[in-house]
Amino acid sequence: MAHLLSASCPSVISLNSSSSKSSVKPFGLGQTFFNPQCLSRSSLKGLLFQEKKPRRTSSVFRATAAVPLSQQAPPETSTNDSSSKPKRVMVIGGDGYCGWATALHLSKKNYEVCIVDNLVRRLFDHQLGLESLTPIASIHDRISRWKALTGKSIELYVGDICDFEFLAESFKSFEPDSVVHFGEQRSAPYSMIDRSRAVFTQHNNVIGTLNVLFAIKEFGEECHLVKLGTMGEYGTPNIDIEEGFITITHNGRTDTLPYPKQASSFYHLSKVHDSHNIAFTCKAWGIRATDLNQGVVYGVKTDETEMHEELRNRLDYDAVFGTALNRFCVQAAVGHPLTVYGKGGQTRGYLDIRDTVQCVEIAIANPAKAGEFRVFNQFTEQFSVNELASLVTKAGLKLGLDVKKMTVPNPRVEAEEHYYNAKHTKLMDLGLEPHYMSESLLDSLLNFAVQFKDRVDTKQIMPSVSWKKIGVKTKSMTS
């Protein structure tokens, strides 16, 4: 397996000036080395996919239909605002697990959608020798297929939001009414591999979000920021977790304050920094923002991603990017014991990916007021790791799978048995209709894992990243 970092940064995308057609090379393909910090340098500056539009001077990628009209789906009845024109939503990180599903969902609901992404998530797989359980098409093929099936266009801006000039041009070109910000390194284990990954995670996430805030201030004062946070900001306190704020009385005086943060990785700390920066800019600049503190997401199918195999979402099962339930289902499918870390009492909030897209749509349709910083806890149910393992074991037996469990020394620094009761009523009050975990959902997810089990690399199942052993030396991952 290749080393993960080097001192040089290859040119990863190019535009062919001798042709009216864009020439694109996917990030990292054919490359052995990569320095993630290069992503904020001029090599990614202003990389947009060309098509002139009379209203804007920047360039974008737009797909054209490739199938007969008779095969195209009829337009969806809009749930969008009945104003004179559809609302415009910029989805940053729209090529990722949550972002891709959200972009399609919003487009189907007749929002005008653009995706902003540097495609680095695909490169992480290349670096680490990982692969999605599901084969996923290129972002260009995905968008083209969506256009062919629905007649709806999704614009694509490829570049790094840590490059403010690129981000500024994207804002001026698209003029979003809302920005949905998924565009961050999202893995706690990745941030704990070594110093370089820790630095990259915090630089990418915190500086990228700062740039988004400045772009809203400069180019879209009325724009509503919908930012994906994490329930991991709160940690596991021995009191109930409120939605963003807590009212306390101390020495006879009472105040409502931000809920205390107890992050448990450099990734989670980056989200804490984001929340503080967003709250400050709402107060100082009048920005309107909704911070969605999301729980652990599971599942892979949404109505939109099921329309065609080229729209299929990624499903991570490895110990770096895979989430608990998804990992357990894949482990059950290939006959690997379920990897329960430590005592297995770690309890978190969980939600179906279909509810992720629903929550984002609800937040957009009910925007924060100018100067308001809202926090919604975005999950639907709570489970411990042991409870998840029991659910998967039971569902697997119904399918004829011999599911076993194993205790793994916990690579993380966390409480393995604790109190956990987090509030999550605000999205429900706004109309969230949850997809609760059910036998049919687990059957579907397990069958999906069985369908693609030949793609599983069992060497990627066991954890290899230790919170306590993280060091300064850049770590090479070997297969």
RODO-2510 file (C-alpha; in nm, 4 decimals, decimal comma):
residues 479
     n   res          X          Y          Z
     1     m     0,0000     0,0000     0,0000
     2     a     0,1249     0,3439    -0,0875
     3     h     0,2466     0,6004     0,1613
     4     l    -0,0138     0,8596     0,2428
     5     l     0,1805     1,1839     0,2414
     6     s     0,4654     1,3456     0,0570
     7     a     0,6148     1,6895     0,0120
     8     s     0,4774     1,7308    -0,3380
     9     c     0,1232     1,7935    -0,4527
    10     p     0,0302     1,6561    -0,7945
    11     s    -0,1920     1,8499    -1,0290
    12     v    -0,5165     1,6611    -1,0090
    13     i    -0,7607     1,8467    -1,2327
    14     s    -0,6943     2,0284    -1,5544
    15     l    -0,8995     2,2193    -1,8064
    16     n    -0,8053     2,1772    -2,1711
    17     s    -0,7806     2,5267    -2,3128
    18     s    -0,7513     2,3953    -2,6678
    19     s    -1,1004     2,2515    -2,6591
    20     s    -1,4389     2,3801    -2,5585
    21     k    -1,4815     2,0594    -2,3625
    22     s    -1,3440     2,0271    -2,0090
    23     s    -1,0694     1,7721    -1,9550
    24     v    -1,0903     1,6186    -1,6097
    25     k    -0,8653     1,3756    -1,4259
    26     p    -1,0109     1,2303    -1,1040
    27     f    -0,8240     1,3151    -0,7864
    28     g    -0,5372     1,0838    -0,7089
    29     l    -0,5981     0,8165    -0,9717
    30     g    -0,2611     0,6880    -1,0825
    31     q    -0,0899     0,8891    -0,8090
    32     t     0,1138     0,7205    -0,5369
    33     f     0,1704     1,0107    -0,3009
    34     f    -0,0494     1,2879    -0,1710
    35     n    -0,0207     1,5753     0,0727
    36     p    -0,3704     1,6731     0,1917
    37     q    -0,2515     2,0197     0,2901
    38     c    -0,1922     2,0915    -0,0783
    39     l    -0,5666     2,1101    -0,1262
    40     s    -0,5768     2,4668     0,0018
    41     r    -0,3071     2,5859    -0,2386
    42     s    -0,3361     2,7446    -0,5780
    43     s    -0,3435     2,4082    -0,7595
    44     l    -0,7191     2,3950    -0,6943
    45     k    -0,7894     2,7618    -0,7474
    46     g    -1,1092     2,8373    -0,9339
    47     l    -1,1536     2,4927    -1,0879
    48     l    -1,5031     2,5101    -1,2310
    49     f    -1,6570     2,3090    -1,5105
    50     q    -1,7449     2,5242    -1,8059
    51     e    -2,0726     2,6381    -1,9457
    52     k    -2,1467     3,0027    -1,9966
    53     k    -2,4623     3,1425    -1,8443
    54     p    -2,5901     3,4882    -1,9306
    55     r    -2,6461     3,5807    -1,5662
    56     r    -2,3105     3,4742    -1,4242
    57     t    -1,9517     3,4798    -1,5442
    58     s    -1,8180     3,1755    -1,3571
    59     s    -1,8239     2,8295    -1,5104
    60     v    -1,9881     2,5068    -1,4062
    61     f    -2,0440     2,1500    -1,5173
    62     r    -2,3970     2,0800    -1,6347
    63     a    -2,5213     1,7452    -1,7558
    64     t    -2,7329     1,6761    -2,0622
    65     a    -2,9873     1,3989    -2,0876
    66     a    -2,8465     1,0760    -2,2340
    67     v    -3,1638     0,8645    -2,2482
    68     p    -3,4890     0,9036    -2,4418
    69     l    -3,7544     1,1218    -2,2877
    70     s    -3,9813     0,8196    -2,2637
    71     q    -3,7458     0,6754    -2,0006
    72     q    -3,7292     0,9903    -1,7939
    73     a    -3,9236     1,0253    -1,4710
    74     p    -4,1994     1,2865    -1,4521
    75     p    -4,1211     1,5997    -1,2524
    76     e    -4,1826     1,5836    -0,8776
    77     t    -4,4474     1,8103    -0,7331
    78     s    -4,2586     2,0846    -0,5564
    79     t    -4,2512     2,1192    -0,1804
    80     n    -4,0399     2,4280    -0,2320
    81     d    -4,1504     2,7778    -0,1464
    82     s    -4,4147     2,9101    -0,3833
    83     s    -4,2155     3,2252    -0,4526
    84     s    -4,1393     3,3434    -0,8054
    85     k    -3,8343     3,1219    -0,8462
    86     p    -3,7038     2,8017    -0,6866
    87     k    -3,4721     2,8377    -0,3911
    88     r    -3,1066     2,7836    -0,4710
    89     v    -2,9124     2,5472    -0,2442
    90     m    -2,5367     2,4985    -0,2479
    91     v    -2,4394     2,1560    -0,1102
    92     i    -2,0755     2,1640    -0,0026
    93     g    -1,9392     1,8112     0,0132
    94     g    -2,2122     1,6895    -0,2194
    95     d    -2,0113     1,3914    -0,3463
    96     g    -1,9962     1,2307     0,0002
    97     y    -2,2176     0,9853     0,1872
    98     c    -2,4655     1,2350     0,3342
    99     g    -2,4053     1,5071     0,0778
   100     w    -2,4875     1,3038    -0,2328
   101     a    -2,8140     1,1713    -0,0899
   102     t    -2,9081     1,5237     0,0202
   103     a    -2,8281     1,6850    -0,3149
   104     l    -3,0520     1,4385    -0,5000
   105     h    -3,3325     1,4730    -0,2467
   106     l    -3,3347     1,8515    -0,2689
   107     s    -3,3165     1,8450    -0,6475
   108     k    -3,6148     1,6095    -0,6586
   109     k    -3,8017     1,8552    -0,4370
   110     n    -3,7434     2,1217    -0,7046
   111     y    -3,4687     2,3178    -0,5347
   112     e    -3,2006     2,4429    -0,7711
   113     v    -2,8924     2,2589    -0,6480
   114     c    -2,5221     2,2907    -0,6980
   115     i    -2,2507     2,0680    -0,5546
   116     v    -1,9184     2,2084    -0,4339
   117     d    -1,6597     1,9398    -0,3661
   118     n    -1,2849     1,8814    -0,3994
   119     l    -1,3450     1,5048    -0,4388
   120     v    -1,0837     1,4305    -0,1731
   121     r    -1,3002     1,1687    -0,0010
   122     r    -1,2404     0,9394    -0,2990
   123     l    -0,8683     1,0011    -0,2629
   124     f    -0,8746     0,8974     0,1032
   125     d    -0,9865     0,5521    -0,0146
   126     h    -0,6966     0,5446    -0,2590
   127     q    -0,4519     0,6445     0,0145
   128     l    -0,5689     0,3918     0,2706
   129     g    -0,6395     0,1015     0,0379
   130     l    -1,0110     0,1194     0,1129
   131     e    -1,3142     0,0839    -0,1084
   132     s    -1,6842     0,1435    -0,0682
   133     l    -1,8855    -0,1762    -0,0352
   134     t    -2,0960    -0,0418    -0,3197
   135     p    -1,9340     0,0524    -0,6497
   136     i    -1,9913     0,4247    -0,7005
   137     a    -1,9869     0,6155    -1,0273
   138     s    -1,7825     0,9293    -1,0859
   139     i    -1,9464     1,2534    -0,9799
   140     h    -1,9821     1,3545    -1,3455
   141     d    -2,1565     1,0287    -1,4384
   142     r    -2,3773     1,0594    -1,1317
   143     i    -2,4931     1,4087    -1,2254
   144     s    -2,5396     1,3151    -1,5916
   145     r    -2,7509     1,0141    -1,4971
   146     w    -2,9660     1,2265    -1,2649
   147     k    -3,0259     1,4720    -1,5489
   148     a    -3,1134     1,1880    -1,7848
   149     l    -3,3631     1,0318    -1,5462
   150     t    -3,5317     1,3443    -1,4084
   151     g    -3,4555     1,6292    -1,6442
   152     k    -3,3136     1,8200    -1,3461
   153     s    -2,9705     1,9820    -1,3558
   154     i    -2,7222     1,9846    -1,0701
   155     e    -2,4333     2,2246    -1,1184
   156     l    -2,0862     2,1134    -1,0117
   157     y    -1,8014     2,3282    -0,8814
   158     v    -1,4837     2,1273    -0,8180
   159     g    -1,2365     2,2915    -0,5836
   160     d    -1,1309     2,3423    -0,2247
   161     i    -1,3315     2,5720     0,0032
   162     c    -1,0087     2,6413     0,1944
   163     d    -0,9168     2,8393    -0,1186
   164     f    -1,1289     3,1480    -0,0586
   165     e    -1,0904     3,2789    -0,4149
   166     f    -1,2448     2,9584    -0,5504
   167     l    -1,5242     2,9667    -0,2936
   168     a    -1,5950     3,3327    -0,3611
   169     e    -1,6290     3,2715    -0,7341
   170     s    -1,8617     2,9784    -0,6660
   171     f    -2,0809     3,1965    -0,4422
   172     k    -2,0927     3,4801    -0,6942
   173     s    -2,1744     3,2403    -0,9746
   174     f    -2,4462     3,0344    -0,8075
   175     e    -2,5918     3,2942    -0,5647
   176     p    -2,7296     3,0452    -0,3084
   177     d    -3,0251     3,1124    -0,0830
   178     s    -2,9028     2,8350     0,1494
   179     v    -2,5716     2,6589     0,1980
   180     v    -2,5691     2,3020     0,3286
   181     h    -2,2184     2,2387     0,4590
   182     f    -2,1087     1,8738     0,4640
   183     g    -1,7631     1,9541     0,3266
   184     e    -1,5416     1,8350     0,6116
   185     q    -1,3151     1,5428     0,6967
   186     r    -1,5712     1,3402     0,8923
   187     s    -1,3831     1,0521     1,0516
   188     a    -1,2630     1,0497     1,4118
   189     p    -1,0213     0,7591     1,3486
   190     y    -0,8753     0,9350     1,0435
   191     s    -0,8009     1,2400     1,2577
   192     m    -0,6182     1,0166     1,5068
   193     i    -0,3876     0,8306     1,2647
   194     d    -0,0948     1,0713     1,3110
   195     r    -0,0030     1,4376     1,3521
   196     s    -0,0412     1,5104     0,9801
   197     r    -0,4004     1,3822     0,9721
   198     a    -0,4875     1,5670     1,2918
   199     v    -0,3527     1,8931     1,1470
   200     f    -0,5232     1,8357     0,8132
   201     t    -0,8576     1,7613     0,9792
   202     q    -0,8590     2,0775     1,1876
   203     h    -0,7212     2,2990     0,9115
   204     n    -0,9602     2,1644     0,6486
   205     n    -1,2683     2,1746     0,8708
   206     v    -1,2144     2,4957     1,0675
   207     i    -1,0637     2,7094     0,7899
   208     g    -1,3145     2,5789     0,5365
   209     t    -1,6061     2,6743     0,7614
   210     l    -1,4510     3,0146     0,8325
   211     n    -1,4296     3,0754     0,4588
   212     v    -1,7950     2,9809     0,4163
   213     l    -1,8893     3,2304     0,6874
   214     f    -1,6892     3,5067     0,5206
   215     a    -1,8396     3,4203     0,1820
   216     i    -2,1909     3,4507     0,3250
   217     k    -2,1037     3,7846     0,4842
   218     e    -1,9496     3,9199     0,1661
   219     f    -2,1710     3,7751    -0,1076
   220     g    -2,4991     3,6570     0,0462
   221     e    -2,6069     3,8300     0,3648
   222     e    -2,9516     3,6692     0,3519
   223     c    -2,8113     3,3226     0,2863
   224     h    -2,8980     3,0590     0,5488
   225     l    -2,6164     2,8298     0,6617
   226     v    -2,7199     2,4719     0,7435
   227     k    -2,4083     2,3186     0,8960
   228     l    -2,3613     1,9517     0,9758
   229     g    -2,2310     1,9227     1,3290
   230     t    -2,2118     1,6136     1,5472
   231     m    -2,3592     1,4830     1,8688
   232     g    -2,0002     1,3965     1,9554
   233     e    -1,9442     1,7600     2,0515
   234     y    -2,1301     1,6935     2,3761
   235     g    -1,9438     1,3821     2,4849
   236     t    -2,1196     1,1608     2,7405
   237     p    -2,2047     1,3816     3,0406
   238     n    -2,3810     1,2425     3,3442
   239     i    -2,6748     1,4777     3,2852
   240     d    -2,9322     1,5111     3,0073
   241     i    -2,7999     1,6598     2,6833
   242     e    -3,0032     1,9595     2,5698
   243     e    -3,0285     2,0941     2,2159
   244     g    -2,7368     2,3314     2,2033
   245     f    -2,8069     2,5393     2,5141
   246     i    -2,8611     2,4807     2,8837
   247     t    -3,0172     2,7069     3,1469
   248     i    -2,8220     2,6999     3,4723
   249     t    -2,8407     2,8738     3,8075
   250     h    -2,5091     2,9446     3,9776
   251     n    -2,4605     3,1387     4,3006
   252     g    -2,8116     3,2714     4,2781
   253     r    -2,7901     3,3927     3,9185
   254     t    -2,9480     3,2233     3,6130
   255     d    -2,8410     3,2273     3,2502
   256     t    -2,8861     3,0239     2,9312
   257     l    -2,5466     2,9219     2,7974
   258     p    -2,4040     2,7000     2,5227
   259     y    -2,4112     2,3377     2,6363
   260     p    -2,0645     2,2258     2,7574
   261     k    -1,8477     2,0509     2,4988
   262     q    -1,6486     1,7347     2,5687
   263     a    -1,5115     1,6281     2,2317
   264     s    -1,3304     1,2953     2,2084
   265     s    -1,1058     1,3278     1,9000
   266     f    -0,9351     1,5915     1,6890
   267     y    -1,2225     1,5527     1,4429
   268     h    -1,4848     1,6193     1,7106
   269     l    -1,2815     1,9149     1,8361
   270     s    -1,2881     2,0655     1,4865
   271     k    -1,6666     2,0543     1,5013
   272     v    -1,6604     2,2316     1,8394
   273     h    -1,4440     2,5063     1,6896
   274     d    -1,6880     2,5346     1,3975
   275     s    -1,9828     2,5768     1,6324
   276     h    -1,8088     2,8525     1,8248
   277     n    -1,7106     3,0369     1,5067
   278     i    -2,0618     3,0118     1,3646
   279     a    -2,2220     3,1314     1,6892
   280     f    -1,9846     3,4271     1,7004
   281     t    -2,0541     3,5355     1,3416
   282     c    -2,4287     3,5112     1,3958
   283     k    -2,3892     3,7503     1,6871
   284     a    -2,1357     3,9813     1,5235
   285     w    -2,2514     3,9845     1,1605
   286     g    -2,6155     3,8825     1,1771
   287     i    -2,5624     3,5554     0,9908
   288     r    -2,8489     3,3081     1,0110
   289     a    -2,7362     2,9535     1,0877
   290     t    -2,8645     2,6113     1,1874
   291     d    -2,6175     2,3683     1,3427
   292     l    -2,7372     2,0113     1,2951
   293     n    -2,5705     1,7994     1,5619
   294     q    -2,6127     1,4690     1,3873
   295     g    -2,5947     1,1266     1,5451
   296     v    -2,4527     0,8153     1,3811
   297     v    -2,6009     0,7587     1,0353
   298     y    -2,6831     0,4142     0,8980
   299     g    -2,8268     0,2775     0,5767
   300     v    -2,7476     0,3438     0,2136
   301     k    -3,0759     0,3632     0,0231
   302     t    -3,2930     0,6660    -0,0397
   303     d    -3,5721     0,6972    -0,2939
   304     e    -3,3416     0,8914    -0,5225
   305     t    -3,0284     0,6761    -0,4998
   306     e    -3,2384     0,3684    -0,5791
   307     m    -3,3457     0,5075    -0,9171
   308     h    -3,0344     0,3809    -1,0991
   309     e    -2,7105     0,2025    -1,0159
   310     e    -2,5108     0,5107    -1,1191
   311     l    -2,6887     0,7060    -0,8456
   312     r    -2,5948     0,4507    -0,5804
   313     n    -2,4437     0,5905    -0,2601
   314     r    -2,1233     0,4763    -0,0959
   315     l    -2,1282     0,2399     0,2032
   316     d    -1,8186     0,2315     0,4220
   317     y    -1,7536    -0,0773     0,6328
   318     d    -1,3883    -0,0277     0,7313
   319     a    -1,2666     0,0718     1,0783
   320     v    -1,1714     0,4252     0,9696
   321     f    -1,4826     0,5557     0,7918
   322     g    -1,7478     0,2915     0,8580
   323     t    -2,0216     0,3682     1,1115
   324     a    -2,1241     0,1097     1,3698
   325     l    -2,4419    -0,0417     1,2254
   326     n    -2,3151    -0,0394     0,8667
   327     r    -1,9952    -0,2142     0,9809
   328     f    -2,1846    -0,4758     1,1803
   329     c    -2,4124    -0,5618     0,8869
   330     v    -2,1173    -0,6114     0,6528
   331     q    -1,9319    -0,8151     0,9135
   332     a    -2,2376    -1,0386     0,9532
   333     a    -2,2668    -1,0795     0,5757
   334     v    -1,9096    -1,2115     0,5387
   335     g    -1,9083    -1,4228     0,8538
   336     h    -1,6753    -1,2029     1,0550
   337     p    -1,7573    -1,1689     1,4277
   338     l    -1,9109    -0,8320     1,5151
   339     t    -1,6337    -0,6104     1,6536
   340     v    -1,7592    -0,4699     1,9831
   341     y    -1,5102    -0,2217     2,1289
   342     g    -1,4520    -0,2727     2,5005
   343     k    -1,7567    -0,3310     2,7177
   344     g    -1,9981    -0,2242     2,4425
   345     g    -2,2021     0,0080     2,6597
   346     q    -2,1149     0,3130     2,4491
   347     t    -2,4519     0,4730     2,3721
   348     r    -2,5177     0,7208     2,0927
   349     g    -2,8020     0,8692     1,8900
   350     y    -2,8691     0,7036     1,5516
   351     l    -3,0681     0,7889     1,2406
   352     d    -3,1476     0,6461     0,8995
   353     i    -2,9883     0,8305     0,6053
   354     r    -3,3417     0,8918     0,4772
   355     d    -3,3937     1,1036     0,7870
   356     t    -3,0685     1,2923     0,7288
   357     v    -3,1995     1,4269     0,3978
   358     q    -3,5407     1,4964     0,5508
   359     c    -3,3880     1,6937     0,8387
   360     v    -3,1815     1,9087     0,6033
   361     e    -3,4861     1,9855     0,3925
   362     i    -3,6816     2,0825     0,7048
   363     a    -3,4025     2,3151     0,8197
   364     i    -3,3916     2,4853     0,4785
   365     a    -3,7685     2,5249     0,4612
   366     n    -3,7738     2,6777     0,8121
   367     p    -3,4683     2,9048     0,8125
   368     a    -3,3116     3,0699     1,1121
   369     k    -3,3726     3,4404     1,1615
   370     a    -3,1031     3,6974     1,0927
   371     g    -2,8503     3,6776     1,3748
   372     e    -2,9942     3,3511     1,5075
   373     f    -2,7744     3,0508     1,5847
   374     r    -2,9958     2,7436     1,6187
   375     v    -2,8893     2,3979     1,7281
   376     f    -3,0938     2,0898     1,6446
   377     n    -2,9952     1,7468     1,7746
   378     q    -3,0409     1,5334     1,4645
   379     f    -3,1113     1,1714     1,5521
   380     t    -3,4176     0,9558     1,6100
   381     e    -3,3209     0,6732     1,8491
   382     q    -3,0517     0,5799     2,1022
   383     f    -2,8679     0,2479     2,1092
   384     s    -2,5650     0,1055     2,2820
   385     v    -2,3097    -0,0897     2,0783
   386     n    -2,4220    -0,4099     2,2506
   387     e    -2,7842    -0,3378     2,1576
   388     l    -2,6863    -0,2892     1,7930
   389     a    -2,4929    -0,6153     1,7957
   390     s    -2,7967    -0,7981     1,9371
   391     l    -3,0266    -0,6491     1,6722
   392     v    -2,7927    -0,7504     1,3893
   393     t    -2,7470    -1,0976     1,5364
   394     k    -3,1234    -1,1518     1,5528
   395     a    -3,1826    -1,0172     1,2012
   396     g    -2,8948    -1,2251     1,0649
   397     l    -3,0328    -1,5477     1,2078
   398     k    -3,3588    -1,4888     1,0182
   399     l    -3,1545    -1,4763     0,6970
   400     g    -2,9592    -1,7879     0,7821
   401     l    -2,6426    -1,6044     0,8860
   402     d    -2,4402    -1,7419     1,1770
   403     v    -2,3631    -1,4109     1,3469
   404     k    -2,1128    -1,4091     1,6313
   405     k    -1,9717    -1,1307     1,8469
   406     m    -1,6176    -1,0597     1,9641
   407     t    -1,4809    -0,8145     2,2187
   408     v    -1,2031    -0,5949     2,0826
   409     p    -0,9734    -0,3847     2,3025
   410     n    -1,1125    -0,0340     2,2642
   411     p    -0,8807     0,1747     2,0421
   412     r    -1,0561     0,4933     2,1562
   413     v    -1,0445     0,6873     2,4810
   414     e    -1,4081     0,6935     2,5898
   415     a    -1,6457     0,5788     2,8612
   416     e    -1,7634     0,2268     2,7848
   417     e    -2,0561     0,2356     3,0284
   418     h    -2,2322     0,5643     3,0946
   419     y    -2,5546     0,7594     3,1272
   420     y    -2,6896     0,8987     2,8010
   421     n    -3,0135     1,0865     2,7446
   422     a    -3,0102     1,3441     2,4662
   423     k    -3,3052     1,5651     2,3751
   424     h    -3,4141     1,5741     2,0103
   425     t    -3,7531     1,7420     1,9800
   426     k    -3,6929     2,0500     1,7637
   427     l    -3,6885     1,8716     1,4283
   428     m    -3,9847     1,6598     1,5346
   429     d    -4,1734     1,9791     1,6150
   430     l    -4,0986     2,1051     1,2625
   431     g    -4,2422     1,7940     1,1012
   432     l    -3,9742     1,5230     1,0928
   433     e    -4,1325     1,1829     1,0258
   434     p    -3,8666     0,9362     1,1411
   435     h    -3,7764     0,6023     0,9881
   436     y    -3,7193     0,4033     1,3039
   437     m    -3,4952     0,1005     1,3052
   438     s    -3,7045    -0,2039     1,2212
   439     e    -3,6647    -0,5682     1,1278
   440     s    -3,7423    -0,4827     0,7660
   441     l    -3,4736    -0,2124     0,7620
   442     l    -3,2136    -0,4484     0,9077
   443     d    -3,3191    -0,7234     0,6644
   444     s    -3,2761    -0,4794     0,3762
   445     l    -2,9360    -0,3598     0,4947
   446     l    -2,8114    -0,7139     0,5566
   447     n    -2,9348    -0,8323     0,2168
   448     f    -2,7622    -0,5360     0,0587
   449     a    -2,4380    -0,6310     0,2360
   450     v    -2,4749    -0,9933     0,1219
   451     q    -2,5305    -0,8753    -0,2360
   452     f    -2,1925    -0,6999    -0,2407
   453     k    -1,9990    -0,9211     0,0018
   454     d    -1,7489    -1,0227    -0,2677
   455     r    -1,6210    -0,6637    -0,2582
   456     v    -1,5343    -0,6819     0,1123
   457     d    -1,1674    -0,6691     0,2105
   458     t    -1,1706    -0,8422     0,5484
   459     k    -0,8281    -0,6952     0,6327
   460     q    -1,0003    -0,3566     0,6727
   461     i    -1,2452    -0,4722     0,9398
   462     m    -1,0312    -0,4723     1,2536
   463     p    -0,9343    -0,1323     1,4019
   464     s    -0,5743    -0,0216     1,3460
   465     v    -0,5871     0,3382     1,4733
   466     s    -0,5160     0,3944     1,8438
   467     w    -0,6080     0,7146     2,0271
   468     k    -0,3195     0,6632     2,2720
   469     k    -0,0537     0,5634     2,0195
   470     i    -0,0955     0,8542     1,7774
   471     g     0,2439     1,0031     1,7043
   472     v     0,4350     1,2720     1,5195
   473     k     0,5723     1,0435     1,2509
   474     t     0,3598     1,0183     0,9391
   475     k     0,2023     0,6738     0,9431
   476     s     0,1965     0,4520     0,6384
   477     m    -0,0973     0,2151     0,6048
   478     t    -0,0021    -0,1231     0,4626
   479     s    -0,2266    -0,3914     0,3222
***
